[in-house]
């Protein structure tokens, strides 16, 4: 983005839950999502960010701790200790109504061009617009592996909500080659990594969609519960930046 005269700038910090809620609100506003909610099928595959997406699209709370495919937890902490119970059913909507007869895989057989498949990611090369999804080594191809052929063959919209905290230092394609290639000394829990492309929605896109500001990824990290936080520099006209700051304040009051 080119800097122009008479712009307003402000720096904000978002914790991961706030970023997830922000991203979820933007995903709901995407034209392809709005259209598919009216006329087609929308699949919201389970995941920590997608739990927020489901809440925004359904306009109600769900048990997000149970809307997970996998979870990265602190060493020694079990899913039970983290309060993560049995997974709840996938959210699949047909013309805006819940379709309990479908899940994230069976829905693919009924989806057509223009329908939307929403899947989170574990890694992100933002400049290259490439995301990476971890896949369990012995559990098959995972959600994305089962969906990818349908996404391409049926010309589905793949929407990837992912926070900037997932940015990684190296090329995802190179890392995928390293971890996916054969070898004799892998530990049993070593995952695979699948590079994917789609409509990536981070905090940068979310702020642009919701308020019109441009967001620069200024810094990352924190302590005392702010681990995973991102610093963003917001730039726009006064009205846009004020709207973005109001949104940030709301997120900090309501996101959990």
VOGU-657700 format. One line per field, with one value per residue: x, y, z of N, C-alpha, C in turn. Coordinates in steps of 0.05 Angstrom, whole numbers, plus 5000, padded with zeros to 4 digits. Layout:
nu: c(X:...)
nv: c(Y:...)
nw: c(Z:...)
cau: c(X:...)
cav: c(Y:...)
caw: c(Z:...)
cu: c(X:...)
cv: c(Y:...)
cw: c(Z:...)
! end
This chain:
nu: c(5017:5011:5034:4995:4981:4953:4936:4915:4946:4952:4973:4959:4947:4933:4908:4909:4854:4824:4842:4823:4767:4761:4779:4740:4693:4704:4707:4654:4633:4652:4641:4635:4622:4575:4542:4542:4517:4466:4452:4478:4523:4558:4615:4643:4699:4723:4762:4805:4803:4761:4719:4703:4688:4643:4609:4600:4575:4530:4508:4507:4530:4577:4604:4666:4712:4704:4701:4743:4797:4849:4896:4945:4977:5003:5064:5052:4999:4935:4880:4833:4847:4852:4800:4777:4728:4691:4689:4644:4590:4605:4596:4555:4523:4466:4439:4438:4417:4425:4453:4445:4453:4499:4571:4639:4665:4628:4595:4623:4612:4565:4573:4582:4607:4625:4607:4628:4685:4711:4771:4819:4890:4957:5006:5037:5059:5060:5073:5078:5029:5015:4991:4999:4979:4977:4980:4962:5007:4994:4940:4914:4896:4877:4832:4840:4867:4828:4792:4816:4818:4765:4757:4789:4770:4715:4713:4709:4705:4759:4767:4812:4818:4865:4909:4961:4998:5011:5050:5109:5181:5207:5205:5144:5134:5185:5193:5151:5168:5213:5192:5155:5181:5211:5242:5284:5282:5241:5202:5143:5102:5110:5084:5053:5058:5017:5019:4976:4934:4889:4834:4862:4851:4874:4889:4902:4873:4823:4816:4816:4770:4729:4734:4763:4815:4887:4930:4992:5037:5067:5096:5107:5087:5093:5085:5064:5012:5003:5027:5035:5010:4997:5024:4998:5001:4956:4929:4897:4841:4815:4763:4762:4804:4788:4741:4765:4794:4752:4730:4771:4771:4721:4729:4767:4736:4698:4716:4734)
nv: c(4976:5044:5100:5155:5226:5259:5216:5173:5139:5082:5039:4973:4917:4849:4792:4720:4698:4745:4758:4714:4720:4769:4754:4715:4746:4774:4734:4718:4761:4757:4760:4711:4675:4697:4691:4635:4619:4636:4608:4559:4511:4513:4493:4487:4468:4434:4467:4511:4567:4564:4551:4600:4623:4591:4607:4661:4657:4625:4657:4648:4620:4566:4504:4516:4491:4439:4438:4419:4392:4377:4394:4438:4432:4453:4421:4359:4369:4344:4331:4325:4352:4402:4415:4397:4365:4310:4313:4357:4355:4370:4435:4445:4480:4485:4526:4564:4539:4492:4429:4372:4321:4319:4320:4346:4317:4283:4322:4342:4312:4332:4384:4441:4483:4546:4538:4537:4520:4519:4522:4518:4533:4511:4534:4590:4625:4687:4727:4697:4676:4624:4570:4521:4456:4412:4342:4281:4226:4170:4170:4175:4222:4265:4322:4362:4334:4298:4333:4363:4346:4351:4406:4427:4399:4409:4463:4494:4546:4555:4576:4604:4615:4645:4663:4713:4696:4646:4650:4626:4614:4592:4567:4539:4499:4475:4457:4421:4383:4364:4341:4306:4270:4205:4164:4131:4141:4169:4194:4164:4201:4241:4290:4300:4351:4392:4436:4489:4531:4585:4629:4668:4692:4735:4776:4822:4823:4820:4868:4904:4887:4896:4948:4980:4998:4994:4944:4936:4884:4889:4869:4810:4766:4757:4758:4729:4708:4734:4708:4693:4738:4792:4851:4906:4956:5004:5037:5090:5133:5182:5166:5112:5090:5103:5072:5022:5021:5024:4975:4940:4952:4931:4877:4864:4868:4829:4780:4713)
nw: c(5000:4983:5019:5033:5035:5094:5124:5178:5231:5273:5325:5345:5389:5385:5417:5407:5411:5400:5349:5321:5326:5299:5247:5235:5232:5186:5148:5145:5117:5066:4996:4966:5006:5027:4982:4974:5021:5010:4963:4958:4984:5045:5078:5141:5164:5222:5273:5310:5297:5261:5294:5314:5266:5254:5295:5282:5232:5244:5281:5336:5398:5402:5428:5428:5445:5433:5379:5344:5305:5315:5367:5393:5451:5516:5540:5572:5584:5579:5533:5563:5610:5590:5582:5535:5505:5475:5404:5369:5320:5250:5221:5170:5119:5080:5033:5073:5117:5170:5155:5178:5159:5132:5132:5138:5099:5071:5049:5006:4961:4943:4931:4888:4834:4859:4910:4980:5017:5080:5112:5163:5178:5193:5184:5151:5095:5084:5045:4999:4996:5011:5047:5100:5120:5173:5174:5202:5204:5199:5193:5145:5093:5120:5133:5094:5054:5037:5016:4976:4922:4907:4914:4873:4827:4827:4827:4875:4924:4964:5027:5072:5136:5177:5228:5235:5271:5256:5218:5187:5184:5141:5072:5057:5019:5014:5067:5070:5033:5060:5107:5088:5055:5047:5098:5147:5201:5227:5281:5311:5316:5280:5237:5172:5120:5084:5030:5012:4971:4970:4986:5029:5093:5137:5195:5169:5120:5143:5173:5129:5101:5139:5159:5123:5131:5121:5144:5174:5190:5247:5292:5333:5387:5459:5531:5595:5583:5536:5495:5427:5409:5363:5336:5302:5254:5237:5181:5150:5130:5177:5193:5180:5211:5263:5265:5262:5310:5347:5336:5353:5408:5421:5409:5448:5493:5487:5465:5477)
cau: c(5000:5026:5027:4986:4979:4929:4926:4917:4958:4949:4984:4942:4956:4911:4913:4898:4824:4814:4848:4805:4741:4763:4780:4715:4674:4710:4700:4625:4627:4662:4619:4630:4609:4547:4528:4538:4497:4440:4445:4493:4532:4582:4626:4661:4713:4730:4788:4803:4793:4735:4698:4693:4674:4617:4593:4592:4556:4506:4499:4502:4554:4579:4625:4689:4733:4698:4701:4771:4808:4873:4902:4972:4974:5028:5074:5041:4971:4918:4856:4814:4856:4847:4771:4768:4713:4686:4683:4616:4587:4614:4576:4551:4499:4455:4422:4437:4405:4442:4448:4457:4458:4525:4595:4659:4673:4605:4584:4638:4599:4541:4581:4585:4622:4614:4604:4651:4697:4727:4790:4841:4917:4977:5030:5031:5079:5041:5080:5073:5001:5014:4986:5006:4962:4989:4965:4973:5021:4981:4911:4904:4903:4866:4810:4847:4873:4803:4776:4830:4810:4738:4761:4799:4754:4688:4718:4699:4720:4772:4773:4831:4822:4890:4922:4989:5015:5019:5072:5133:5205:5218:5186:5126:5138:5210:5189:5134:5185:5230:5177:5138:5197:5216:5265:5283:5285:5220:5187:5116:5083:5118:5062:5059:5050:5006:5016:4951:4928:4861:4829:4873:4841:4888:4881:4906:4849:4799:4813:4809:4742:4710:4737:4776:4843:4908:4944:5019:5044:5088:5112:5092:5096:5086:5089:5042:4986:5002:5041:5019:4998:5008:5023:4990:4999:4933:4932:4873:4832:4807:4739:4769:4821:4771:4724:4782:4800:4727:4727:4791:4761:4699:4741:4780:4716:4679:4728:4745)
cav: c(5000:5069:5119:5180:5247:5262:5190:5169:5114:5074:5012:4957:4890:4830:4765:4701:4697:4769:4755:4693:4732:4788:4740:4702:4766:4781:4711:4719:4783:4752:4756:4683:4662:4706:4679:4606:4617:4640:4591:4534:4496:4522:4474:4499:4446:4440:4479:4531:4591:4559:4552:4628:4626:4579:4624:4685:4650:4615:4678:4637:4607:4537:4495:4517:4472:4413:4441:4417:4368:4372:4418:4440:4438:4453:4394:4347:4376:4326:4343:4327:4373:4428:4418:4391:4340:4296:4332:4361:4351:4391:4454:4446:4494:4484:4549:4579:4522:4470:4404:4352:4296:4322:4329:4360:4300:4274:4345:4347:4298:4347:4412:4449:4508:4569:4531:4546:4502:4536:4504:4532:4524:4510:4549:4610:4643:4708:4741:4678:4668:4595:4560:4493:4442:4388:4317:4258:4209:4144:4173:4182:4248:4287:4336:4376:4315:4287:4354:4379:4338:4363:4435:4433:4388:4421:4492:4505:4567:4547:4599:4595:4635:4638:4686:4718:4680:4621:4655:4610:4627:4579:4562:4517:4477:4462:4443:4398:4363:4352:4324:4285:4250:4180:4162:4108:4148:4187:4185:4156:4223:4262:4294:4308:4378:4396:4464:4495:4558:4592:4656:4670:4714:4740:4801:4843:4823:4825:4897:4917:4881:4906:4977:4994:5005:4976:4936:4925:4866:4904:4852:4787:4753:4769:4742:4730:4704:4747:4693:4690:4763:4806:4880:4915:4985:5009:5062:5097:5160:5184:5151:5084:5082:5104:5048:4999:5023:5016:4946:4928:4954:4912:4850:4860:4865:4807:4755:4695)
caw: c(5000:4983:5039:5022:5055:5111:5135:5207:5238:5301:5330:5363:5395:5387:5426:5388:5410:5387:5321:5310:5324:5277:5221:5231:5223:5158:5131:5141:5099:5039:4977:4959:5029:5028:4959:4979:5042:4998:4940:4955:5007:5059:5097:5160:5176:5249:5278:5331:5285:5249:5315:5314:5240:5257:5312:5267:5210:5256:5299:5363:5410:5402:5446:5410:5454:5421:5350:5338:5293:5331:5384:5404:5480:5531:5547:5596:5587:5562:5523:5585:5629:5577:5579:5508:5505:5450:5383:5361:5291:5232:5213:5141:5114:5053:5030:5098:5138:5178:5141:5197:5145:5119:5147:5121:5077:5055:5035:4982:4938:4935:4926:4861:4830:4874:4938:4996:5037:5098:5126:5175:5171:5215:5176:5131:5082:5077:5020:4977:4998:5013:5074:5104:5138:5184:5170:5216:5185:5194:5194:5119:5082:5136:5122:5069:5033:5027:5003:4956:4894:4901:4912:4846:4806:4826:4827:4900:4937:4989:5044:5093:5158:5192:5241:5229:5290:5242:5199:5191:5174:5117:5050:5064:5000:5022:5092:5064:5020:5080:5127:5074:5041:5061:5116:5165:5229:5236:5305:5303:5317:5261:5219:5145:5116:5057:5022:4998:4964:4969:4995:5055:5108:5162:5207:5148:5103:5160:5178:5104:5095:5159:5165:5102:5137:5114:5168:5172:5212:5260:5310:5344:5412:5484:5555:5614:5570:5510:5474:5402:5402:5340:5335:5276:5248:5220:5166:5133:5137:5205:5198:5179:5234:5286:5264:5269:5339:5361:5333:5370:5435:5424:5409:5473:5514:5483:5455:5497)
cu: c(5017:5016:5019:4984:4953:4918:4930:4929:4955:4960:4966:4955:4932:4922:4900:4867:4812:4819:4828:4777:4740:4762:4753:4694:4679:4703:4670:4617:4637:4639:4613:4617:4580:4531:4522:4518:4468:4432:4458:4499:4558:4590:4646:4676:4722:4758:4784:4793:4765:4712:4686:4678:4646:4599:4583:4571:4529:4493:4491:4528:4553:4601:4651:4711:4728:4697:4729:4777:4832:4878:4931:4969:5001:5037:5061:5011:4954:4894:4835:4821:4851:4817:4761:4754:4710:4678:4653:4614:4596:4590:4576:4524:4491:4434:4417:4426:4424:4433:4460:4463:4486:4547:4615:4668:4650:4593:4598:4625:4575:4548:4587:4600:4609:4609:4630:4659:4716:4745:4813:4868:4935:5002:5022:5056:5062:5048:5074:5044:4998:5010:4995:4988:4975:4969:4978:4984:5006:4951:4899:4912:4892:4843:4817:4854:4848:4787:4789:4822:4783:4740:4770:4779:4726:4689:4704:4716:4732:4779:4790:4834:4846:4903:4951:5008:5025:5041:5097:5157:5214:5196:5170:5130:5164:5207:5172:5150:5202:5215:5161:5155:5204:5241:5262:5281:5265:5208:5158:5097:5090:5095:5072:5050:5041:5004:4990:4949:4897:4858:4838:4863:4856:4876:4883:4882:4824:4795:4805:4779:4723:4711:4750:4805:4862:4924:4972:5024:5070:5107:5094:5104:5089:5092:5064:5015:4984:5019:5023:5006:5011:5004:5016:4990:4976:4935:4907:4865:4821:4783:4745:4784:4804:4752:4740:4788:4775:4723:4746:4782:4739:4710:4753:4760:4700:4692:4740:4751)
cv: c(5025:5087:5145:5201:5246:5235:5190:5142:5108:5045:4998:4930:4872:4803:4745:4699:4721:4768:4736:4705:4753:4775:4727:4722:4773:4759:4712:4740:4778:4748:4727:4668:4671:4693:4649:4601:4620:4618:4564:4522:4510:4502:4489:4476:4453:4450:4502:4558:4587:4556:4580:4634:4615:4596:4649:4679:4640:4636:4667:4624:4577:4530:4493:4497:4444:4414:4441:4391:4358:4397:4416:4450:4440:4425:4384:4352:4359:4342:4346:4349:4401:4433:4412:4364:4327:4317:4333:4359:4375:4409:4455:4460:4491:4506:4563:4563:4499:4444:4381:4325:4296:4328:4340:4343:4291:4298:4350:4334:4314:4376:4417:4475:4531:4563:4536:4525:4518:4518:4521:4521:4525:4526:4568:4624:4665:4720:4723:4669:4637:4588:4531:4481:4416:4365:4295:4237:4183:4146:4180:4210:4271:4301:4348:4357:4303:4307:4365:4372:4350:4393:4442:4424:4401:4452:4505:4528:4556:4572:4590:4617:4627:4663:4689:4705:4655:4625:4639:4621:4616:4573:4536:4493:4461:4445:4418:4376:4349:4333:4302:4264:4227:4182:4139:4115:4169:4176:4180:4180:4246:4265:4297:4337:4382:4426:4467:4525:4562:4621:4658:4695:4715:4766:4824:4845:4830:4854:4912:4912:4895:4936:4993:5003:4985:4970:4925:4907:4876:4887:4829:4779:4769:4750:4744:4727:4718:4733:4689:4717:4775:4836:4888:4945:4989:5036:5066:5126:5159:5166:5121:5075:5083:5080:5023:4998:5015:4986:4931:4929:4934:4884:4844:4856:4839:4780:4739:4668)
cw: c(5000:5005:5026:5044:5070:5120:5165:5211:5267:5303:5351:5367:5398:5398:5407:5388:5396:5357:5308:5306:5301:5250:5215:5221:5194:5139:5125:5120:5070:5019:4969:4981:5030:5005:4964:5002:5031:4979:4940:4982:5019:5079:5115:5174:5204:5252:5298:5320:5273:5269:5317:5288:5242:5274:5297:5246:5222:5274:5326:5372:5406:5422:5430:5419:5443:5391:5340:5323:5308:5348:5393:5432:5493:5538:5573:5600:5568:5553:5546:5604:5617:5573:5551:5509:5478:5429:5376:5331:5275:5225:5182:5137:5084:5051:5057:5122:5145:5164:5158:5184:5132:5138:5128:5097:5059:5039:5008:4957:4927:4927:4897:4859:4844:4903:4953:5016:5054:5115:5137:5167:5195:5209:5154:5121:5070:5050:4996:4975:4996:5042:5076:5125:5147:5181:5186:5198:5179:5192:5166:5111:5098:5121:5095:5047:5021:5011:4978:4927:4887:4898:4884:4825:4804:4827:4851:4909:4963:5004:5068:5114:5175:5203:5234:5249:5277:5221:5206:5176:5147:5096:5056:5045:5007:5047:5087:5051:5041:5098:5113:5060:5059:5079:5135:5194:5238:5262:5296:5301:5297:5240:5190:5142:5087:5050:5007:4992:4963:4976:5024:5069:5135:5174:5187:5131:5119:5165:5152:5098:5114:5164:5142:5107:5125:5139:5161:5196:5224:5277:5320:5371:5436:5507:5573:5602:5544:5489:5450:5394:5377:5344:5306:5275:5229:5207:5149:5139:5166:5211:5199:5203:5260:5288:5271:5299:5355:5359:5351:5399:5440:5426:5436:5496:5511:5476:5478:5486)
! end
